[in-house]
Amino acid sequence: MTSSTNPARRPNDPEEVVYPSTGSRVLRGSGSNPSEQYVAKLADRTFLNLWSYPNTFIDKKTRGKGDGKELCDLLVVCGDHVLIFSVKSVAWPAGVDAQLNWKRWYKRAISKSVDQIRGAERWVAQFPDRIFLDPACTQALPIKLPIPERRRIHGIVVALGAGEACKEFFGEGEGSFLVTPVLKGEEHLRADPVLPFAIGDVEPSGSFVHVLDDVTLEIVLRELDTITDLTAYLSKKEILTRSGKLMAAGGEEALVAYYMTHMNEGGEHDFTKPDGSSLGPNEFISLHTGFYAEMQRNRQYLAKRQADRVSYLWDNLIESFTTHMLDGTSIIPDGGSFVLSELEEAVRHMAVVPRHLRRMLGDAILDALKIGATADRFTRAFLPQPGSPEQDTGFFFMTLKVPVFELRGGYEQYRSFRRAFLEIYAFSFLQKNPYLKQVVGIATEPPGDGGSSEDLIMVSAPEWTPEFLATLEAQQKQLNIVQPGNFTEYAIRGNEFPEV
């Protein structure tokens, strides 16, 4: 270690710490062709890298030899949700008979994808521990699938290649398929007459399978770009489509716009009437082609897009942890072992936060960093109110200044102190808010302090024995944590579509 008398050296310099590798690198696929690579890139943006796996495989080999069989083109696993993507890019057939061309294209681009999704569903149900990231089936999927009782599977066909033909056929619109729920299964091919570029319930005998095209793939993954926002939309769309309440929509994007601009009585986006009440027995939804374009021109929508920019600070914070986890470079304190599936739970609680709440968290973190720049220690907690949809998990963010005097253990000792602070704060918030099931804490150096690391902790409610409470109270007093007069509580509110 460099002598502390060196004027060019700062005390407790993180650059002097060499951390050992904590595990093997997770080698994620990237897509085997341009279409799959495009979908994989969009998925990383929406679901983030730890929960999104292109080109997964199963150990089903020919007579036990060769490579495994591909499970699906993209597998997303996060919390209770499993998304199975099948991607096909098929050129539109030559010829002038639109009905015949549609039948040929549909069989290749959609029917085959539905078959792949159904096969993947069966494998996930029967062999959830036999899914791999490589053709040789040597690297297992690092994320555990949810248990069957809680598992929600969403099949998504990505059918590319017919956009221009669709636009030319209708003579208007952007080239997205009509949503026509009256079409079911083989009726897409055998109706009299066949309806080109119209999608209903492509496989009604099982779980609902969604179909996204050249236009709607990016729209859906851009407008609903968290796992929670997207799966909530898919679930409610499945219910609407099979309820008989949807007459037609001029493209998936029209459904997205309607969903985003309507809220149910529970405060969730939904396919309701404008006042938030449910559709009555003789009430239906029918949406014209320009519905999404109208939303894009709305000033409140534009204000939402602008206000959401700060929310991506939360995404970046998540990926600061998950990238290290995938690369095998996470720091595990006190000689602990690196188990990715165990560490994943803490960042998953961050990942399931919806976009609107991420905006408020991003604003609060920026403010905390600003205040923290002038304080030795500053903590801001984000605790949901009892009865709210997110009431199970609380978050807090702490900045802790690196001491200006040399610690015997250097920067590693500073991080040990920082993790101890995180743990005491976490238990304190759980004690103060007994409705919480877990608290996730994040700590870093203040801005301008030569910051180079973040710590993450997740603590669940313990058994509150008298001995535990006495120790916690002593620590709180010693370190001045959540003591009367040193913290302020206030509500954070914000309109998803700001008033303009």
Protein Blocks (a to p, Z undefined) as FASTA:
>chain_A
ZZfklmkbcehifklpccddfbdcddddebjbfklmmmmmmmmmmnopklgcghiadddd
eehiajdddfbfbdcdehjbccddddddddddedjblklmmmmmmmmmmmmmmmmmmmmm
mmmmmmmmlccfbfnlpaccfbdcddfklpccddddddehjlmmmmmmnopajhiacddf
kbgcjlmmmgccddehiacdfblmbccdddddfklmmmmmmmmmcfklmmmmmmmmmmmm
mnopambdcbjklmmmmmmmpccfkopacdddfkopacdfkbccdddfklmmmmmmpmkl
mmmmmmmmmmmmmmmmmmmmmmmmmnopaccehhiacdfklmmmmmmmmmmpcfklmmmm
mmmmmmmmmmmmmcfbdcddddddehiaklmpccddddddddfbdcfklmmlmmmmmmmm
mmmmmmmmmmmmmmbmbdcddddddehilpabdcddddddddddfklmmmmmmmmmmnop
aiehiaccddddddfbacZZ
